[in-house]
Structure formats: C-alpha cells, structure tokens
Amino acid sequence: MNVGFFGIQYSFGLQQTAINPLYTFLHARPEQLPFLNLAGPLTGLLIQPLIGAMSDRTWHPRWGRRKPFFLAGAIFCSLCLFAFPFSRALWMAVGLLWILDAANNTAMEPYRAFIADKLPEKQRAFGFLTQSFFTGLGITLANLSLGFFKNILHGESTSADGRSGIPYWVFGSFFVGAVCSIASVVWSVSTTPEIPPTAEELAELRARKKGIFEPVKEIWAALDDMPSVMWKLALVYLFQWYAMFCYWQFVSLSIAKSVFHTTPDGNKELYEQAVVWAGKVNGFYNIVTFLSAFCLVWLARKFSAKYVHISCLALAGVALLIFPHIVNRDLLFAPMVGFGIAWASMMGVPYIMVVGTIPKERYGVYMGIINMMIVVPMILQTLTFGFVYKNFLGADPASAITFAGVLLLIASAATTRIKRDRVIPEDVLPAVSGH
C-alpha cells in the first residue's frame, strides 16, 4: 500500500538536495533561492485541499476514490523529472518546478487519506510511520544518487551543451526519479484495492451538491469545524516548516563555506563536491529516518505522540545549531542522527496526534488542510527569508542554518500546548516489534 510513497518521496528528495544547487548552476544568487522555491508551498496550498475535498466526493467502482488522483500526479511528475535536467535557463527550471510540485501535491495528498481509509484505528500509527519509512528510503536514494552518478561520470562536470550549466552527472538522478515515480505508484494502484463505501455512504455521497465551487465550500466548512488540536498543531508547523525550508535551501551553501571554503562563484569543482556531500548528509539523515520510523510507534505508545514529537524537534534544533560549525566533512553526519529521527517524527507522528479527532467522511479535506499548515510557513519563508538572509544574517549560509535550529527549538516548545493524545492501542505493538 505504501510503496507508491517511495516514488513520490524520491522526487521530493531531489527537490531538497538537487534543485537549489541546480539553480546556482544556472547562476541564481543565494538570496534569490527562497523566492525561487515558491512553487512548492504555493501549489501545495492551492492543490492539496482541493484534491482532498474532490477525492472525498469521488467514487468509481473500478478506479476507487483516491487512486485516480495519485496516479495522475505520478504521470506528470515523471514527465517533469525527465525534462528537468535539460533546463538551459533559470526560467525554464523554475517553470518545470511549478509543474513538478503541482503533480507531486496531486499525488501525495490522497495518499495520506488512503492510509486513513484503509486501516482500522489500531493500525493507523503503524501505517503513517510506514510512510515515514518509505519517505526516508525514497529521499535517501535520491540524495545518494547525486554522488553515485558523479562518480560514474567523474570526468563529465560540464553541461550537455559544453557551456556552464547543469552538469552531466545530475541527469542520471532525475532519470531514475522519473522511473521510480510512476513505477512505484502503479505498483500500489495495481495491488491495493480501496474499500468500497457502504450503501449508506454511497447514498450520502450521491446526495452531495455537485459543482465546481463545492470543494472550496467544503474546505471553508472544514476550517470552521476544525478540532482545536489542529489549530495548536498549526502553530508548531509555522516554526517547524519555516525552519526546514531554510535548511534545504542553504545546506549546500553552508557545507561549501564551512568545509570546502568556497561559494557558487568560487572554485567550481569544490562547489560541486559540496553539493554531492550535501546529498550524502541528507541521504544519511534519511537512512536514520527509515531505520527509526518504527521505533517511534513504540515510543508514541509508551510516552504519547506529543512527547515524542517534542523530543524529536528538540534533537533537530540542537543538530542544526551544531551543524554549521563543523569543519570536518565526516563529522557532519553526527548531528544528522538527531535530525533524521526528527524527520521520521515530522512525517508520521503529527498525523497520529490528529487523525482520531477527524470524522471519517472528511479524511481527504482535513489531510489537505494539514498540508496547508505545512505550506503556509513555506510561503512565508520564500517571501521573507531572502530579505532576512541578506539584511539580518549577513548573507551567511551558516547563520541561515543556525536560524533554522532556533526555530525548531521554538516548534518543540509550541508542541507542549497540544493536549495529550489518545493512547495507541496495544494491538499495534506486535506488528511493529515482532514482525
């Protein structure tokens, strides 16, 4: 059921590690990077709630409710990944990112609701943290693929047309992503049937008003009825996701400065090495993510999901405070242990905290609203952080990473305001610890 999440997250992994260096290869300035990443959060804000509301209102005897949406998203995602490394101008890369992010968001949102639809309450924690496992696996392979193809094409550091631009070794990572995206989603669609609605649910579904604006009305109605735990989670997400966008945008530049003592305008070969090393660092923390994901189920059962998330965010905050001061590239992996555990929590634990408060017939729209809580901070970051970076952080990538660490510590403190979640049923533990 979760295999398709692997391909979707491989694509997101390339966005985390490869897109911003790719922009710099096309001569983007560091202070432009936040604004150039506006596509992800804005498409998420517009698309995910709408797709969620539309999928709540959909049922087809053959194709189901959620699967048509994440299959269509995966097809367009694969096409964009294949085209991306052929960008020869910054505007082309930015335009493709908008299409790619729209496709990724179309695919990802129904997947969250798909898990809630399919699993009984006692298995949902295991289901959501299995998504964390596949998130870590997909992003890890995306991150490590950069170094893998650079080693294979070690002599090919110029672009396909012989001028400065995207190096040859970037192409392989995107081509693999194009295949993974469609193949893994097709696997899930082919092997996992959706649960048909009951006669009563189907009658209610058919009785709902039809019209182009009905999904929008449904979103506003869901916001009006939103449980208080979700409003408190929104405050946590404000700091958490603003920080994560800062990290992804500036990790390569931070490593280039602290370890390789260069910039995108400096030694080209050293900067490419910094980009590859950032991919390895990101790959490592995602290895930690998929190794630790199932342990978090047990911890959430023993101590509650709330306290697990508080601890994980604190680990991530401390990790980013340490990270920019490390000058030995091999030691960069040490703080990423805590960061990887936190990433596993971010991908699964908040859903455990809120899913029990959401009515079944509104899973799709509320999962979309949770994503709005993710992308609104990202939009704020893309619109504000370029100014903050240039005027308050001295245009220093190390300060950008430190700033992200402080925000994660604030997010950890904000999580304490969330009411203690319900205990995860004991039935889930044998599935986690024994098999």
C-alpha positions in Angstrom: 0.0 0.0 0.0 2.8 2.4 0.9 5.2 1.5 -1.9 3.9 4.4 -4.1 5.0 6.8 -1.4 8.6 5.8 -2.2 8.5 7.2 -5.7 6.7 10.4 -4.6 9.3 11.0 -1.9 12.2 10.3 -4.3 11.0 13.3 -6.2 10.8 15.4 -3.1 14.3 14.2 -2.2 15.6 15.6 -5.4 13.9 18.9 -4.6 15.5 19.0 -1.2 19.1 18.3 -2.4 19.3 18.9 -6.1 17.0 21.8 -7.1 18.8 24.6 -5.3 22.3 23.7 -6.4 20.8 23.3 -9.9 19.5 26.9 -9.6 23.0 28.0 -8.7 24.5 26.1 -11.7 22.1 28.3 -13.7 23.5 31.4 -12.0 20.9 32.1 -9.4 22.1 34.2 -6.4 21.8 32.8 -2.9 19.4 35.5 -1.8 17.1 34.5 -4.7 16.7 30.9 -3.6 13.8 31.3 -1.2 11.7 33.1 -3.8 12.6 30.6 -6.5 11.2 27.8 -4.2 7.8 29.4 -4.0 6.3 26.8 -6.3 6.3 24.0 -3.7 4.3 25.7 -1.0 2.0 27.7 -3.2 0.9 24.7 -5.3 0.5 22.7 -2.1 -1.7 25.5 -0.6 -3.9 25.6 -3.7 -3.9 21.9 -4.8 -3.8 19.6 -1.8 -7.0 20.9 0.0 -8.9 20.9 -3.3 -7.7 17.4 -4.3 -8.6 16.2 -0.8 -12.1 17.6 -1.0 -12.6 16.3 -4.5 -11.4 12.8 -3.5 -13.8 12.8 -0.6 -16.6 13.3 -3.1 -15.3 10.7 -5.6 -16.1 7.0 -6.0 -15.6 4.9 -9.1 -16.3 1.1 -9.0 -13.1 0.3 -10.9 -10.7 3.2 -10.0 -11.8 3.9 -6.5 -11.7 7.2 -4.6 -8.0 8.2 -4.0 -6.1 6.2 -6.6 -7.1 8.2 -9.7 -5.6 11.3 -8.2 -2.2 10.0 -7.1 -1.8 8.0 -10.4 -2.4 11.2 -12.5 0.0 13.1 -10.3 2.7 10.5 -10.7 2.4 10.5 -14.5 3.0 14.3 -14.7 5.7 14.1 -12.0 7.7 11.5 -14.1 7.5 13.7 -17.2 8.8 16.8 -15.4 11.6 14.9 -13.7 12.7 13.6 -17.1 12.7 17.1 -18.6 14.2 19.0 -15.6 18.0 18.5 -16.3 17.6 19.7 -19.8 16.9 23.2 -18.5 19.3 25.7 -20.1 18.0 28.8 -18.4 16.8 29.6 -14.9 13.3 30.5 -16.0 12.9 27.0 -17.6 14.0 25.2 -14.4 11.6 27.4 -12.3 8.7 26.7 -14.6 9.3 23.0 -14.5 9.4 23.1 -10.7 5.9 24.6 -10.7 4.5 21.8 -12.8 6.5 19.2 -10.8 5.3 20.4 -7.5 1.7 20.6 -8.7 2.0 16.9 -9.8 3.7 15.9 -6.5 1.0 17.5 -4.4 -1.8 15.9 -6.5 -0.2 12.5 -5.8 0.7 12.9 -2.2 -2.4 14.4 -0.6 -4.7 11.4 -1.4 -2.0 9.0 -0.1 -2.5 10.4 3.5 -6.2 9.9 3.2 -5.7 6.5 1.6 -4.0 5.2 4.7 -6.7 6.5 7.0 -9.4 5.0 4.7 -7.8 1.5 4.6 -6.6 0.9 8.1 -8.5 0.4 11.3 -7.8 2.7 14.2 -5.4 0.3 15.9 -3.1 0.1 12.8 -3.1 3.8 11.8 0.0 4.7 13.8 1.9 1.8 12.1 0.5 2.9 8.7 1.6 6.5 9.0 5.0 5.7 10.3 5.4 3.1 7.5 5.0 6.2 5.2 7.9 7.7 7.2 9.9 4.6 6.4 9.3 5.0 2.7 9.9 8.7 2.9 13.3 8.1 4.3 14.1 5.4 1.8 13.0 7.4 -1.2 14.7 10.6 -0.2 17.9 8.7 0.8 18.3 7.1 -2.6 17.5 10.5 -4.3 20.2 12.2 -2.2 22.8 9.5 -2.7 22.2 9.2 -6.4 23.9 12.6 -6.9 27.2 11.2 -5.6 26.7 7.9 -7.4 26.3 9.4 -10.8 29.1 12.0 -10.2 31.4 9.1 -9.5 30.4 7.2 -12.7 30.7 10.4 -14.8 33.6 11.7 -12.8 35.2 13.3 -15.8 32.0 14.9 -17.1 31.5 18.1 -15.0 30.4 20.3 -17.9 26.9 20.7 -19.1 25.4 18.9 -22.1 26.0 21.8 -24.4 29.6 22.4 -23.3 28.8 25.7 -21.5 28.3 26.4 -17.9 25.0 25.0 -16.7 23.7 21.7 -15.3 26.4 19.1 -15.2 26.0 15.7 -16.9 26.0 13.8 -13.6 22.8 15.4 -12.5 20.9 13.8 -15.4 21.0 10.3 -14.0 19.4 11.2 -10.7 16.4 12.8 -12.4 16.0 10.0 -14.9 15.9 7.4 -12.1 13.4 9.6 -10.3 11.2 9.7 -13.4 11.1 5.8 -13.5 10.6 5.4 -9.7 7.8 7.9 -9.5 5.5 6.2 -12.0 6.6 2.6 -11.3 6.0 2.6 -7.6 2.6 4.3 -7.8 1.5 1.9 -10.5 2.5 -0.9 -8.1 0.3 0.4 -5.3 -2.6 1.2 -7.6 -2.4 -2.4 -9.1 -2.0 -4.3 -5.9 -4.1 -2.4 -3.3 -7.9 -2.2 -3.7 -9.8 0.6 -2.0 -12.6 -0.3 0.4 -16.0 0.4 -1.3 -18.4 2.7 0.6 -21.4 1.2 2.3 -24.8 1.7 0.7 -25.5 4.5 3.2 -22.2 6.2 2.5 -22.7 5.9 -1.2 -26.2 7.4 -0.9 -24.8 10.3 1.1 -22.0 10.8 -1.5 -24.5 10.9 -4.4 -26.7 13.3 -2.4 -23.9 15.9 -2.0 -24.2 19.0 -4.1 -22.3 19.0 -7.3 -20.5 22.0 -8.8 -17.1 23.5 -9.4 -17.2 25.5 -6.2 -18.4 22.8 -3.8 -14.9 21.5 -2.9 -14.0 25.1 -2.0 -17.1 25.4 0.2 -16.2 22.1 1.8 -12.7 23.4 2.7 -14.2 26.5 4.4 -16.7 24.4 6.2 -14.0 22.1 7.4 -11.9 25.0 8.6 -14.8 26.3 10.6 -15.3 22.9 12.3 -11.6 22.2 12.7 -10.7 20.5 16.0 -8.6 22.6 18.5 -5.7 20.2 18.3 -5.2 21.0 14.7 -5.1 24.8 15.4 -2.4 24.1 18.0 -0.5 22.0 15.5 -0.7 24.9 13.1 1.5 26.9 15.4 4.0 24.1 15.7 4.1 23.8 11.9 4.7 27.6 11.5 8.1 27.3 13.0 8.9 23.7 12.0 8.4 24.1 8.3 9.8 27.6 8.0 13.0 26.0 9.5 13.0 23.0 7.2 12.8 25.2 4.1 15.8 27.3 5.4 17.8 24.1 5.9 17.0 22.6 2.5 17.8 25.8 0.7 21.1 26.6 2.4 22.7 23.2 3.4 24.8 23.0 0.3 26.0 26.6 0.7 26.7 26.0 4.4 28.8 22.9 3.6 30.6 24.8 0.8 31.6 27.5 3.2 32.4 25.6 6.4 34.1 22.5 4.8 35.2 23.4 1.3 35.8 27.1 1.8 34.1 28.1 -1.4 31.0 29.6 -2.9 29.0 29.0 -6.1 31.0 31.8 -7.7 34.3 30.4 -6.5 36.0 27.1 -7.3 33.5 25.2 -9.5 34.9 21.7 -8.7 34.9 22.3 -4.9 31.4 23.6 -5.1 30.2 20.5 -6.9 31.9 18.4 -4.2 30.0 20.4 -1.6 26.7 19.7 -3.5 27.5 16.0 -3.6 28.5 16.0 0.1 25.2 17.7 1.0 23.4 14.9 -0.8 25.3 12.3 1.3 24.5 14.2 4.5 20.8 14.4 3.5 20.9 10.7 2.5 22.4 9.8 5.8 19.7 11.5 7.9 17.0 9.8 5.7 18.7 6.4 6.4 18.3 7.3 10.1 14.6 8.2 9.3 13.7 4.8 7.8 15.6 2.9 10.5 14.0 4.8 13.3 10.4 5.2 12.0 9.0 2.0 13.5 10.7 2.7 16.9 8.7 5.8 17.1 5.5 3.8 17.1 6.6 2.0 20.3 7.7 5.3 21.8 4.5 7.0 20.9 2.6 4.1 22.6 4.7 4.4 25.8 5.1 8.1 26.2 2.4 9.5 23.8 2.9 11.0 20.3 3.0 14.5 21.8 6.1 13.9 23.9 7.8 12.0 21.1 7.4 15.0 18.8 8.6 17.5 21.4 11.8 15.4 21.9 12.4 14.9 18.2 12.1 18.6 17.4 14.5 19.5 20.2 17.0 17.0 18.8 16.7 18.6 15.3 17.1 22.1 16.7 20.3 21.2 18.6 21.6 19.4 15.5 21.3 22.5 13.3 22.9 24.7 16.0 26.0 22.4 15.8 26.0 21.7 12.1 27.4 25.0 10.6 30.4 25.0 13.0 31.7 21.6 11.9 34.7 21.9 9.6 35.5 18.2 9.1 33.1 16.8 6.4 33.0 13.3 8.0 31.8 14.8 11.3 28.8 16.4 9.6 27.0 13.1 9.9 26.9 13.1 13.7 24.3 15.8 14.3 22.2 14.3 11.4 21.3 11.3 13.6 19.1 13.5 15.7 17.9 15.4 12.6 16.9 12.1 10.9 14.9 10.9 13.9 13.1 14.2 13.9 12.3 13.9 10.2 10.7 10.5 10.9 8.6 12.1 13.5 7.6 15.0 11.2 6.4 12.6 8.6 4.2 10.5 10.8 3.7 11.5 14.4 1.6 14.7 13.9 -0.9 12.6 11.9 -1.2 10.2 14.8 -2.0 13.1 17.1 -4.9 14.5 15.0 -6.4 11.6 13.0 -8.5 10.4 15.9 -10.3 13.8 16.0 -11.2 13.9 12.3 -14.5 12.4 11.0 -14.1 9.6 8.6 -16.0 11.2 5.8 -13.7 14.2 5.9 -10.3 12.5 5.9 -9.4 13.9 2.5 -10.2 17.5 3.1 -8.5 17.5 6.6 -5.4 15.9 5.3 -5.3 18.7 2.7 -5.8 21.3 5.5 -2.9 19.8 7.4 -0.8 20.3 4.3 -2.0 23.9 4.2 -0.4 24.2 7.6 2.8 23.0 6.1 2.9 25.2 3.0 1.8 28.5 4.5 5.0 28.7 6.6 6.9 27.7 3.5 5.3 30.5 1.5 6.1 33.0 4.3 9.7 31.7 4.1 10.0 32.1 0.4 8.6 35.7 0.6 10.5 36.9 3.6 13.7 34.9 4.1 15.6 36.4 1.2 15.3 39.8 3.0 16.1 38.3 6.4 19.1 36.4 5.0 20.6 39.5 3.3 19.9 42.2 5.9 19.9 40.4 9.3 22.0 37.3 8.8 24.8 38.9 6.8 24.2 36.8 3.7 25.9 34.0 5.7 24.6 30.4 5.0 25.9 29.2 8.4 23.7 31.8 10.0 20.7 30.5 8.0 21.2 27.0 9.3 21.6 28.3 12.9 18.4 30.4 12.4 16.6 27.2 11.4 17.8 25.4 14.5 16.4 28.1 16.8 13.0 27.9 15.0 12.9 24.1 15.5 13.5 24.6 19.3 10.6 27.1 19.3 8.5 24.5 17.5 9.4 21.9 20.2 8.2 24.3 22.9 5.0 25.1 21.0 4.2 21.3 20.8 3.8 21.3 24.6 0.5 23.3 24.1 -1.1 20.3 22.3 -3.4 18.3 24.6 -2.1 14.8 25.3 -3.2 12.5 22.5 -5.1 9.3 23.0 -3.0 6.2 23.7 -2.2 4.0 20.7 -3.9 0.6 21.2 -1.7 -2.3 22.4 -2.7 -4.3 19.3 -0.4 -2.3 17.1 2.7 -3.2 19.0 3.2 -6.9 17.9 3.0 -5.7 14.3 5.8 -3.3 15.0 8.1 -5.2 17.3 7.6 -8.8 16.3 7.1 -8.8 12.5 
